[in-house]
């Protein structure tokens, strides 16, 4: 089963950022997986938009990833320079998504190693 812990995603993100000198504000957020497993969610902040952008595997066991653009109640109004900046940020997000898919192919990790310890 293809499982990616938050720690693994942070390592992959650091590798991506150092190789491309881009995406410095992208981060891995905590996302509770099945059974409380420590999985991650990649968050891509856009500087001139209220839209939330995040990426995650399409499903457990898949190497494919998806990017979600989550709308906000506020309208985003941009000038040409801000729109160009957003396009660059989205291009970095797309490149990161492809990078994560490539890293996910054949990646094996034990989700039980990242589950909370029970025995209370």
C-alpha positions in Angstrom: 0.0 0.0 0.0 1.4 3.4 -0.9 1.4 5.4 2.3 3.2 8.7 2.8 3.8 10.0 6.3 4.0 13.7 7.1 7.7 13.2 7.7 8.2 11.7 4.3 6.3 14.5 2.6 8.4 17.1 4.5 11.6 15.4 3.2 10.2 15.3 -0.4 9.1 18.9 -0.2 12.6 20.0 1.1 14.2 18.1 -1.8 11.9 19.8 -4.3 12.5 23.2 -2.8 16.3 22.8 -2.8 16.5 21.5 -6.3 14.3 24.2 -7.8 14.7 27.2 -5.4 11.0 27.6 -5.6 8.0 27.0 -3.4 9.4 28.3 -0.2 6.0 29.0 1.3 4.6 25.6 0.5 4.2 23.4 3.6 3.0 20.1 4.8 0.0 20.2 7.2 -1.1 17.5 9.5 -3.9 15.3 8.1 -5.2 12.4 10.2 -5.3 9.3 8.0 -7.2 6.1 8.5 -6.9 4.8 12.1 -5.2 8.1 13.1 -2.1 7.5 10.9 0.2 10.5 10.6 -0.3 11.5 6.9 0.3 14.9 5.4 -1.5 17.4 3.2 0.5 19.7 1.0 -0.7 23.3 1.3 0.2 25.9 -1.4 -0.5 29.4 -0.4 -1.2 31.9 -3.2 0.0 35.4 -2.3 -2.6 37.5 -4.1 -5.7 35.3 -3.8 -8.2 34.0 -1.3 -8.3 30.6 -3.0 -7.0 27.7 -0.9 -4.8 25.3 -2.9 -3.8 21.9 -1.5 -2.7 18.6 -2.9 -3.0 15.0 -1.8 -2.9 11.5 -3.2 -6.0 10.6 -5.3 -6.6 7.6 -3.0 -4.7 5.4 -0.6 -2.4 3.1 -2.5 -2.3 5.3 -5.6 0.8 7.1 -6.9 -1.4 9.8 -8.6 -1.9 13.1 -6.8 -4.6 15.7 -7.2 -4.6 19.5 -6.7 -7.7 21.1 -5.2 -8.5 24.7 -5.6 -11.0 25.5 -2.9 -13.0 28.7 -3.5 -13.5 31.3 -0.8 -16.4 33.6 -0.3 -14.4 36.6 -1.3 -13.8 37.5 -5.0 -10.2 37.7 -6.1 -9.4 40.8 -8.2 -5.9 41.0 -9.7 -3.9 43.3 -11.9 -1.8 41.9 -14.7 1.3 41.6 -12.5 -0.5 39.8 -9.8 -2.1 37.4 -12.2 1.3 36.6 -13.7 2.6 36.0 -10.2 -0.4 33.6 -9.5 0.4 31.8 -12.8 3.9 31.3 -11.6 2.7 30.0 -8.2 0.3 27.6 -10.0 3.1 26.4 -12.3 5.2 25.6 -9.3 2.3 23.7 -7.7 1.8 21.7 -10.9 5.6 20.9 -11.0 5.5 19.8 -7.3 2.5 17.6 -8.0 4.4 15.8 -10.8 7.4 15.5 -8.5 5.3 13.9 -5.8 3.8 11.5 -8.2 7.2 10.4 -9.4 8.4 10.0 -5.8 5.3 8.0 -4.9 5.8 5.3 -7.6 7.0 2.2 -5.8 7.3 4.0 -2.5 6.5 1.7 0.4 6.0 2.9 4.0 4.3 1.1 6.9 1.3 3.2 8.1 1.3 1.4 11.4 4.7 2.9 12.2 3.0 6.3 12.1 -0.2 5.5 14.0 -0.8 6.7 17.5 0.2 4.3 20.2 -2.8 2.8 22.0 -2.7 1.1 25.4 -4.3 3.7 27.6 
